[in-house]
Amino acid sequence: MSGLIGKKVGMTSLHDAEGNLLGCTVIEAGPCVVTHVKTVEKDGYKAVQLAFGERREKNTPSAALGHFKKAGTTPKVKSHEFKEFTEDLQLGDKVDTDIFLEGGFVTVTSSSKGKGFQGVVKRHGFSGVGEATHGQHDRSRAPGSLGGSSYPARVFKGLRMAGRTGGNKITTENLRVVKIDKEKNLMVVHGSVPGPKGGIVIIWK
C-alpha cells in the first residue's frame, strides 16, 4: 500500500539517539478497511479504497450504508482511494501501520484549523493604516485603500481582503517516522501536521 488514513492525536517530544529533543506529532494510523477495489477492466484504472473511523449507523446515508455492508464492515467516517499498491487486497481486508518503517519518511495531507471570517491583519499580516496620530483612532487594523476610483470603478479579483481564513488542504512532506506502536496503531513523526486534535489525515509513503 502507498498510504493510510489516520487521525491526529496530538503533539509530544522525544529524544533521538544523539540526545536531541524532537518536536513530534502522534498519529493514529489505521487500521483501515478495504471497502472497494477498482480494476482497469471495470473502472478504467487500478485503485483500492480504504475507510477509517467508526460512524453511527443512523447518521450514515443509505447509499454509503449499503456500500460498507457490501464490504462486510461497519460505517466509516472517511474513505480515500490509493492507486499505488502491489498487494492482492480483497473487500474487508485490513491495512495497518505494517506498511511503514521507523526511520522512513512520509507525506501527510490534512485540513488546517478553520479561523472563520478574519480581517486583513490576521489573514494577511497587514500592519494597519499609518501611526496612531492625526485622529486615526480606529484605523490600526484597517485594510486601507483598494486602489480603484471612478476608473475602474470596481474591485480587482485577487486583492488581499478580509474573508474566511483556514480550513485549507495542506500537504506536509518528508516527515521522518520516529516511532511506531503497532499494538495501538500509533505513529510518531518528527514535525508538525496541520489541523486540530482528532482531525482526519492522509498518510503517504
N, C-alpha and C positions, 0 to 999 in steps of 0.2 A: 504494500500500500504506500501511496505517496503522502498520506496525511490522515488526520483525525479531527473530530470535533471535540471541543472541550469547554471548560468553564474556568474563568479566572477566580481563584480562591483568595488571593491577597499577595502581600509582599513580605519578604523576610530578608535576612542576611546570613551568609555562610562564609567560612574561611576556606580558601583553596590550599593546595599543597605547600605553597610558598608563604602562607600566613596572611595573605591579603584578604581584606574583608570585602565581599562582593554583595552588591545590592541585587536581590533576586526576586523573581515573580513565581508564585506557586500556581500551577495549572492542573486542574483535574482533567486528564486526557482520557476520555472514554470511560467505560467500554462503549463502543459504538456497534450498532446492529446493521447488517446489510438488509436494506428494505427494497432495493431494486437493482437488477443487473441489466445493463444495456449492451446490446451486441450490434456489430456492423450490419448484419443481415436484417435485423428487425428495426433498428433505430438509426442506422447510418453512421454510428460511431460507437466506440467501446468505452464504457464508463461503469462505475459502481456508485450507488447512492448509499450513504451512511446516515444514520439517525442517532440522536443523542438526547438524553434528558427525559425524565418522566413527565407526562402531561395528563391532566384529569380527562377521563373519557367524555364527560358531559360538556367539556369545553372544546372538544375536538370536532371539526366539521365532518359530516358523514362521509364525504369523499375521501378525506385523509384517514378516517377510521377504517374504511374498507381496505385502503392501501396498506396500512400497518397490519391488519388482520391477515392479509394475504401473505405477509412475510412471517406471520406467526409471532408477532411481538405486540407489546402494549403501545399506546400512543406516545409519540415523542415530541419534544419541543422544537428541535432543529434538524433539518435534513440538508445534506450537501453532497454534490457529485464530485468524484475524484476520477480523473481519466487515466492517470498513470499507475498501473498496478500489474503485477505478474502472477499473483496468487489466483488459484481456482476457487473463487468465492461463490457461495450459494445463498439463497434467501434465508435469513435467520442467523447466519454466521456472525460471530462476534469478533471485533478487532479492538485491540487494546495497546498499551504502551510498549509491547514487544517489538513494534516496528521502529522504535527509536533507540539510540545508543547514547550512553553517557559520554560526554566529550564531543559529541557531534553538534551540528548547527541546524537550527530550524528557523522557519519564517512563520510569523503569526499575523493573522488578519483579524481585526475586530473593529467595533464601533467605539469612537471616543465618547466621553461623557457629554451629555447634552446640557447646554447652559441657558437655553431659552432665548428670548429676544434681548439682545445686548446692544449697548451703544458703541461708538467708534473707538473709545479709549480701551475698553476691554476686548473688543473684537479685533481691532487692527493696530492697537498700540499708539493711537493719536495722543498728542500732548495737550490738546485744548487750544483755545484761541488766545495767544498773547499772554501778558502778565496780568495780575490782579490789580490793575490801575485804571484810571480814567472811567471809573464807574462800571467796569466789567465784572460785576459781582456774580454773574450767573453763566459765564462763558468758559469756565475752566474745563468742562467736558463736552463742549460743543464741537460739531464737525467743521464749522467754518463754511466758506463759500464753496459752491459746487462748480463754479467756473462758467456757467451759462447765464445769458441775459436775454434781451429781446431776440437775439440770434445766438444759438439755435432754438431758443425757447423750449428746450426740453432737457431732460437729464440723460446723459450718455450711459449706455449699458456698461456694466463692469466697474462703476465707481465704488470705492470703498465707503460704504454707509452702514448705518445700524441695521441689524437683522438677526435672524436665527443663527445661533452660534453652537458649535459642537455637533455631536451625533453623526460624525463623518466616518466613512470607511477608511481605516488606516492600516497599512501593512508595515510591520517592523521586521527587517531582515537580519540574518546572521546572529541570532540569539543562541549562545552556547548552552547546551544541556549540562547542568552541573550535577544533578542527581535525579534518579528515577526510583520511585517506590512502587513496584509492580503490584504489591498486595492491596494498596489503597488507590492505585491508578493515578498517582500524583507525579508530576514532573516539575522540577525546579530549573528555571532558565535564568541566565545572567543577563539582567537588563529589565527594562520596563515594557509593559504591554498596555496599550490604551484601553480605556473602558473602566466601568465600576466593578466592584466585587460582585461575583455572581454573573458577570456578563459572558455571553457566548463568544468563543474564539475558534478560529480555524487554524490548525497547526499543519504546516507543510514541511516535508523533509528537504 
